[in-house]
Amino acid sequence: MSQILIRWSSAFAVLTAALSCASLAIADDMVSFATGGYARGLRTVDEMHKIDTDGDGTVSHDEFIAYETKVFDMMDKNHAASLGPQEFLGK
């Protein structure tokens, strides 16, 4: 009985470690996305002025979400409220 418990404990430990690594990989991908070319393209003075609709020199969360909504709507050519590969890649 104790050997079965040890096997299950070992299997659980391996599964937990694998899921932890997968979660870290996803988090790394999100950080890469957020700090990579996409975010770098948003980090210009001209873009900031476009996003800063009230002209106070800062971008609020609401202003940023409104801007991203406009971008999404422009990309959603067929107005399906979702982006297929062609729309997402701009083809």
N, C-alpha and C positions, 0 to 999 in steps of 0.2 A: 504493500500500500504506500509506503513512504517513497519508494522508487517512482511510482506513478506521480505522486505529488511533486517530486523533484523534477521530473520531466516536464510536467505542466508549468511549473515555476520557471524552468529554463526557457521553455517555448514562449511564455508570456514576456520574459525579459528580452528575448530576441525580437519579438514583435513590437514591444514598446520602444526599443532602441531604433528599429527600422522606421516606425512611425515618427519618432522624434527627428530622425535625419531627414525624412520626407518633409516634415513641417519646416525645418530649417531651410531646406532647399527652396521651398515655396516662398518663405520669407525673404531669402536672398534674391529670388527672382523679382519680388515686389520692390525691394530696395533698388535693385538694378533698374527696373522700369521707372521708378519714381525719380531716380537721380541720373538716369541716362539721357539719351538724346531727346526723348519726349520732354522731360522737364527742362533740359537745357534750352530747348527751343522756346519755352515759355519765359525763360529768365532773361528777358531783354527789357530795356526801358520802354520801347514802343509797345510791347505786349502788355506791360504793366499798365500803361496808360489806357489801353483798350479795355482791360479788365476792370480798372478802377473807375467805375461809372459815376461815382459821386464826386470824383476829383479831389479826394482828401489826401492823396499821396500814399494811401495804403490799399491793400487788397483784402477785403473781408472774406470770410468763408462764404457768405451769401453771394457776393460778387463773383467769386471764383466758380461756385456751383452754377450760377446763371450763365457764365461764359462757357463752361464745359457743356451745359445743356444746349447752347446755341451751336457749338461745334458738333455735338452728336446729331442734332437735327439737320445740320448741313450735310453730314455724312450719310444720313438715313434717306437715301434717294427715293426708295419705294414706300416710305412712311409706314414701315412695319413695326416700329418701336424696337427694332433689333438690327444689328449690323451683321450681314453675311460677310464672307471673306472678300468678295469683290468690293463691297462698300468700305469695309474696314481698311483695305489696302489701297483704296482710291483708284481702282481699275474700272 
